[in-house]
Amino acid sequence: LFNASILVSLTSFSIKNNLPTSISNVRALISVYDNTGTIVDYNENTYIDGNGYYQDSPKEIKPFLAKTIDFSRETEIHGRKDYIVKIRILDFKIIEE
């Protein structure tokens, strides 16, 4: 059966640095679950890496500040309005200053 419900896309999210030092190379897992708890989509990527993956990609997040990550079309994840999105930080680099 084809489910004709309206799909929505997660196009951006924010990462906040609560540490007193700058961070970079933030590796995150974004998971989308339907209303039964079954995973239906995911994206794992490294953000704030300063490698120019995004044209205006920052090299770091300064202490106690946040940065919004905008997805490109290739990294969008999709779901329905009633789906649950969870973002888990898997790893990051502390920048010694």
Buried (B, 14 or more C-beta within 10 A) or exposed (E): EEEEEEEBEBEEBEBEBEEEEBBBBBBBEBBBBBEEEEEBBEBEBBBBBEEEEBEEBBEBBBBEEEBEBEBEEEBEBEBBEEBEBEBEEEEBBEBEE
